[in-house]
Amino acid sequence: MSIILVLLGSEGNYFGDLFKCNDLLLKCQETETIMGKFNKMTNELNRNCSREIGPKWSNITRCELAATKCLLKEMNAMDANCENIADVMHL
């Protein structure tokens, strides 16, 4: 019985981490009317990634970037580069 609880606990933590990133996205999106969807960082990232990835790249908002960085961190601390962001965003 203790083995099942350990497995359930570890599964819960994994999905909890993913839900944490989704919650981050939703909370951030609540601020978009005040803070805007884009900022200097996202504008630069979108410009660079558009050049690097090409027409497949779709501009991402600051909230999408925050959630994507959260997911990348949970996925073995992967770098937040254009290719990894595109993979997570399924661009």
N, C-alpha and C positions, 0 to 999 in steps of 0.2 A: 504494500500500500504506500509506503514512503517513496518508492521509486516513481509511482504514478504521480504523486504530488510534486516531486522534483521536476518531472517532465512537464507537467501542467504549468508549474511556476515559470520554467524557462520559456515555454511557448508564450505564456502571458506577457513576459517581459519583452519578447521580440515584437509582438503585435502592439504592446503598449508603446514601444519606441516609435513604431510607424504611426500610431494614432497621435503621438506627441507632435510629430511633424505635420500631420494634417491639422491638428488644433492650432499650431503655429500659423499655418496658412490662413485658416479661417479668421483668427484674431487679427492678423495683419490686414486682411482684406477689409475688415471693418474700419480701418484707418485710411483707406485709399481716397475717400472723398476729401479728407483734410490734408493728407501728406502726398497725394498723387500716386499714380501707378508706377512711375519711373523716377529714377534719380540719376545722379552723375555716374554712379557705379554701373547701374543696369544699362544706361545709354552706351557707355564704353564697352561693356561686355557684349551687348548686342551688336555693336559695330564690329568688334574684333571677331566674334564668333560667326557673324554673317560672312566675313571675308574668309575665315578658316573653313567653315562647314559648307558654305555656299547657299544656294537657294533652298536647301532643305531646312535651314535654320529659321525658326520663328521667334520673334522677339518675346522675351519673357519679362514679366513685371518684377518689381522688387520683392513682392510677397512670394511669387513663384520661385524666385532665386533663394529667398530665405528658407523656404520649405525644401527645395532641392538640395541646398547645402546641408540641411538637417538630415535628409535621407542619405546623402553621400557619406556623412559622418557615421551614420548607423551601419552603413555598408562597408565595414572595415576601413573607415576613415579614408575613403577615396578622395583624390584631389578634385576640387571644383573647377575643372577645366572645361572647355567647350565640348569636347567629345563626351565626357562623363555626364555633363548637364544634359546634352542632347539625348543620351541613352536613357537617363532617368525620366526626362520629359517625353520620351518616345517621339522625338522629332525626326 
